[in-house]
């Protein structure tokens, strides 16, 4: 591993070093799951666990880690700021900013739905929950756990035009600590603490969120590029990362890892705690695996990883947690 200044212009002043850890082989199912700990069902759990082991086991172990989780959520929140701008009377400014999004029509539809209150209708929240549930979870399990209602009730409440940004920010910060929609939020933090490493999340700071959403739109989007301000503020980003338009390569790596481990996923459909407890439909899980491997259902990636992670954890913990 190579240690380099955190910032070429300010590394000497801060005295902070960055350890560059190669990401190859650290995506889902390429690193062993930390058996015995709370199961982390999100996409990057294995990667973060492997990185944590490297950090804690280094000859010069770090005492703290700055985690990048929340950057996407922070910048995606800009659509709520646009809706607030229109709600507060700046229709011209809101329309001009919508024009800077990669998909202006889609952004405009989101803003309209927010202002009309469509996202708060019970039917809309339920439909979103149904879309979020993997198709291989059995109807019996969903009904037994009230899964649709629990998900529908968990989404942020965006009821007051002019304060959408505040509501979104509070919901995002609240979920992060429990490893909600921000990958590995609480789980990685707790695991790191046991290893003597402190993890902080700069992108989840409420003051930073308020400051970020007040920035002009050209710092968010420029000719198809998202997160312009981050690209300019982080000179240590590798050139390939700084130049890419989205996370396409990360998704490709994830798919490669899951494809290599397809037999591990198929084994979950044959036997194990989730099958024995009627949580998953084996036939539907087998179909989902084949669809994912064939490229027909790329959205299944995170949920397939979650299924294996939880099944492995339950098998380790035994009958006591059924």
C-alpha positions in Angstrom: 0.0 0.0 0.0 1.1 3.5 -0.7 0.7 6.5 1.7 0.1 9.8 0.1 -1.0 13.3 1.4 -4.8 13.7 1.8 -4.6 16.8 -0.4 -1.7 17.7 -2.6 -2.1 21.4 -1.6 -2.7 20.8 2.1 -1.3 17.4 3.1 1.8 18.8 4.7 -0.2 21.4 6.7 -2.6 18.8 8.1 -0.1 15.9 8.5 -2.9 13.5 7.5 -2.0 10.5 5.3 -4.3 8.4 3.1 -3.7 4.7 2.8 -4.7 3.6 -0.7 -6.2 0.1 -0.5 -6.8 -1.6 -3.9 -10.5 -2.3 -4.3 -10.0 -5.4 -6.5 -11.6 -8.4 -4.8 -13.3 -6.4 -2.1 -16.8 -6.4 -3.5 -19.7 -8.7 -2.5 -19.0 -12.3 -1.7 -15.3 -11.8 -2.4 -14.5 -11.3 1.3 -15.7 -13.5 4.2 -18.8 -12.3 6.0 -18.0 -11.4 9.7 -19.9 -14.3 11.3 -21.2 -13.6 14.7 -21.9 -9.9 14.1 -25.2 -8.4 13.1 -25.8 -9.2 9.4 -25.2 -6.3 7.1 -27.4 -6.7 4.1 -26.2 -3.9 1.9 -24.1 -4.0 -1.2 -20.7 -2.9 0.1 -20.7 -4.8 3.4 -18.0 -7.3 2.4 -15.9 -4.6 0.8 -16.0 -2.5 3.9 -15.3 -5.4 6.2 -12.3 -6.4 4.1 -11.0 -2.8 4.1 -11.5 -2.5 7.9 -9.5 -5.7 8.4 -6.7 -4.2 6.3 -6.8 -0.9 8.2 -6.8 -2.5 11.6 -4.2 -5.0 10.8 -1.7 -2.6 9.2 1.7 -2.2 10.8 0.8 1.4 11.3 -3.0 1.1 12.0 -5.2 4.1 11.6 -7.0 5.5 14.6 -9.8 7.0 12.5 -11.4 6.6 9.1 -13.3 9.1 7.0 -16.1 7.2 5.2 -17.5 8.3 1.9 -21.0 6.9 2.4 -23.7 9.5 1.9 -22.2 11.5 -0.9 -24.7 10.3 -3.5 -27.6 10.9 -1.1 -26.3 14.3 -0.2 -26.1 15.4 -3.8 -29.3 13.7 -4.9 -31.1 15.8 -2.3 -30.8 18.8 -4.7 -34.1 17.8 -6.3 -35.8 18.6 -2.9 -34.1 22.0 -2.8 -35.5 22.7 -6.3 -39.0 21.8 -5.1 -38.6 24.1 -2.1 -37.4 26.9 -4.3 -40.6 26.7 -6.4 -42.8 26.3 -3.3 -41.3 29.5 -1.9 -42.1 31.4 -5.1 -38.9 31.3 -7.2 -40.5 29.4 -10.1 -38.2 30.9 -12.7 -35.1 29.8 -10.8 -36.5 26.4 -10.2 -37.3 25.8 -13.8 -33.8 27.0 -14.8 -32.2 24.6 -12.4 -34.3 21.7 -13.5 -32.9 22.3 -17.0 -29.4 21.4 -15.7 -30.3 17.9 -14.6 -29.3 15.0 -16.9 -33.0 14.1 -17.2 -34.9 17.4 -16.9 -38.3 15.8 -17.6 -37.7 13.2 -14.9 -36.6 15.8 -12.4 -39.6 18.0 -13.3 -41.9 15.0 -12.7 -40.4 14.5 -9.2 -40.7 18.1 -8.3 -44.4 18.1 -9.4 -45.1 15.0 -7.4 -43.5 16.5 -4.3 -45.5 19.8 -4.7 -48.8 17.9 -5.4 -48.3 15.6 -2.4 -48.4 12.5 -4.6 -45.4 10.9 -2.7 -47.4 11.1 0.6 -50.4 9.3 -0.7 -50.8 5.9 0.9 -51.1 4.1 -2.4 -47.9 5.6 -3.7 -45.9 4.7 -0.6 -47.3 1.1 -0.8 -46.4 0.8 -4.5 -42.9 2.0 -3.8 -42.6 -0.6 -0.9 -43.8 -3.4 -3.2 -41.1 -2.4 -5.8 -38.4 -2.5 -3.1 -39.2 -6.0 -1.9 -37.2 -8.8 -3.6 -39.6 -11.0 -5.6 -38.3 -14.2 -4.0 -39.6 -13.3 -0.5 -42.7 -15.4 0.1 -46.1 -13.8 0.4 -46.6 -15.6 3.7 -43.4 -14.1 5.1 -44.4 -10.6 3.9 -47.8 -10.9 5.4 -46.5 -12.4 8.7 -44.1 -9.5 9.1 -46.3 -6.8 7.7 -43.4 -6.0 5.5 -45.2 -3.8 3.0 -46.7 -1.6 5.7 -43.4 -1.4 7.6 -41.5 -0.2 4.5 -44.3 2.2 3.4 -44.3 3.8 6.9 -40.5 4.0 7.0 -40.0 6.4 4.0 -39.4 10.0 4.8 -42.4 12.2 5.3 -42.3 15.1 2.8 -45.5 16.9 3.7 -44.6 20.6 3.9 -43.6 22.4 0.6 -40.7 24.7 1.4 -39.2 22.3 3.9 -38.7 19.2 1.8 -34.9 19.6 2.0 -35.0 19.8 5.8 -37.2 16.7 6.1 -35.0 14.7 3.6 -31.8 15.7 5.5 -33.2 14.7 8.9 -34.5 11.4 7.5 -31.1 10.7 5.9 -29.1 11.4 9.0 -31.4 9.4 11.1 -31.3 6.3 8.9 -27.5 6.4 8.5 -26.8 5.4 12.1 -28.9 2.3 11.7 -27.4 1.2 8.4 -30.5 2.3 6.6 -30.3 3.4 3.0 -26.7 4.6 3.4 -24.6 1.5 2.9 -23.1 0.1 6.1 -23.8 3.2 8.2 -24.2 1.9 11.7 -22.9 -1.7 11.2 -19.4 -0.6 10.0 -19.2 2.0 12.7 -19.9 -0.5 15.4 -17.6 -3.1 14.0 -14.8 -0.5 13.6 -15.2 0.6 17.2 -14.6 -3.0 18.3 -11.4 -3.0 16.2 -10.2 0.2 17.8 -11.0 2.4 14.7 -13.3 5.4 14.7 -15.4 6.0 11.6 -16.9 9.4 10.7 -19.2 10.3 7.9 -18.5 13.9 6.7 -21.2 13.8 4.0 -23.9 13.2 6.6 -23.2 16.3 8.6 -26.5 18.4 8.7 -24.6 21.7 8.3 -22.7 20.4 5.3 -26.1 19.3 3.8 -27.6 22.8 4.3 -24.5 24.4 2.7 -24.3 22.0 -0.2 -27.9 22.4 -1.2 -27.4 26.2 -1.3 -24.7 25.9 -4.0 -25.4 26.9 -7.6 -26.5 24.1 -9.9 -23.4 24.2 -12.1 -21.5 22.8 -9.1 -23.7 19.7 -9.2 -24.1 19.1 -12.9 -22.2 20.1 -15.9 -22.7 18.7 -19.4 -23.8 15.3 -18.2 -21.3 15.0 -15.3 -22.8 14.7 -11.8 -21.1 15.8 -8.5 -18.9 18.4 -10.1 -18.1 20.0 -6.8 -16.7 16.7 -5.4 -14.6 16.1 -8.4 -13.0 19.5 -8.1 -12.7 19.3 -4.3 -10.9 15.9 -4.2 -7.7 16.1 -6.1 -6.7 12.7 -4.8 -9.4 11.0 -6.8 -7.8 8.7 -9.4 -8.2 10.1 -12.9 -10.5 7.3 -14.1 -12.8 7.9 -11.2 -12.8 11.7 -11.6 -13.7 11.3 -15.3 -16.4 8.7 -15.1 -20.0 9.8 -15.4 -21.5 7.5 -12.8 -20.9 4.3 -10.8 -21.2 2.0 -13.8 -17.9 0.4 -13.2 -18.7 -0.3 -9.5 -21.9 -2.0 -10.6 -19.9 -4.0 -13.2 -17.5 -5.1 -10.4 -20.4 -6.1 -8.2 -22.0 -8.1 -10.9 -18.7 -9.9 -11.7 -18.3 -10.8 -8.0 -21.9 -12.1 -7.7 -21.6 -14.0 -10.9 -18.5 -15.8 -9.7 -20.4 -16.6 -6.6 -23.6 -17.7 -8.3 -23.4 -21.2 -7.0 -23.3 -19.8 -3.4 -26.5 -18.0 -4.1 -28.1 -21.0 -5.7 -27.2 -23.1 -2.6 -29.4 -20.7 -0.5 -32.3 -21.8 -2.6 -31.7 -25.5 -2.0 -31.6 -25.5 1.8 -30.9 -23.4 4.8 -32.6 -21.1 7.4 -34.4 -18.9 4.9 -35.9 -21.9 3.0 -36.7 -23.8 6.2 -38.5 -20.7 7.6 -40.5 -20.1 4.4 -38.9 -16.7 4.1 -37.9 -17.2 0.5 -39.5 -19.0 -2.5 -36.7 -21.3 -3.8 -38.0 -21.4 -7.3 -38.2 -17.6 -7.5 -34.8 -17.2 -6.1 -33.3 -19.6 -8.6 -35.0 -17.7 -11.4 -33.7 -14.4 -10.0 -30.1 -15.7 -9.9 -30.3 -16.8 -13.5 -31.9 -13.5 -14.6 -29.2 -11.6 -12.8 -26.3 -13.7 -14.2 -27.7 -13.3 -17.7 -28.0 -9.5 -17.3 -31.8 -9.5 -17.5 -32.3 -8.2 -13.9 -29.3 -6.0 -12.8 -31.4 -4.4 -10.0 -31.3 -7.7 -8.1 -27.7 -7.4 -7.2 -28.1 -5.8 -3.7 -30.9 -8.0 -2.7 -29.1 -11.2 -3.8 -26.1 -10.2 -1.7 -28.5 -9.5 1.3 -30.1 -12.9 0.9 -26.8 -14.7 1.2 -25.5 -12.5 4.0 -28.6 -13.0 6.2 -28.9 -16.8 5.4 -25.2 -17.2 6.3 -25.6 -15.3 9.6 -28.7 -17.3 10.6 -27.0 -20.6 9.9 -24.1 -19.5 12.1 -26.3 -18.4 14.9 -28.4 -21.5 14.9 -31.9 -22.3 16.1 -32.0 -19.7 18.8 -32.6 -16.8 16.4 -35.2 -18.5 14.1 
